Amino acid sequence: MTDATRAPEPTDASDGGAGAADSVGGAVHADRKIARPDEQSEPAMDTHPTDDEARIAGVVVQTRADVGDKSQERIADVLRQRFADVGLDLGDDRIRALAAEVAGA
């Protein structure tokens, strides 16, 4: 009696069909393709530098979505941490002003 739900074992087919070597199960091959000069081979974000004001605006938008309904002090704490994470050192006055903007005050 055979199990109909079980896949057949691979064989090295000489009849022109796929052999066991044709199925690599997601293995990474050493024969890596070399990128052409007109082909993108790095993430797009790495090729487009962002200025500080755009990074500040992005942090503000994300903070508004995440904690915009919290107190201004909590928002300011989150902003301080996020700006530190992206390597921006903003003064406390600017942080408080941005926190008030996020809070809608």
Secondary structure, 3 states (H helix, E strand, C coil): CCCCCCCCCCCCCCCCCCCHHHCCCCCCCCCCCCCCCCCCCCCHHHHCCCCHHHHHHHHHHHHHHHHCCCCHHHHHHHHHHHHHHCCCCCCHHHHHHHHHHHHCC
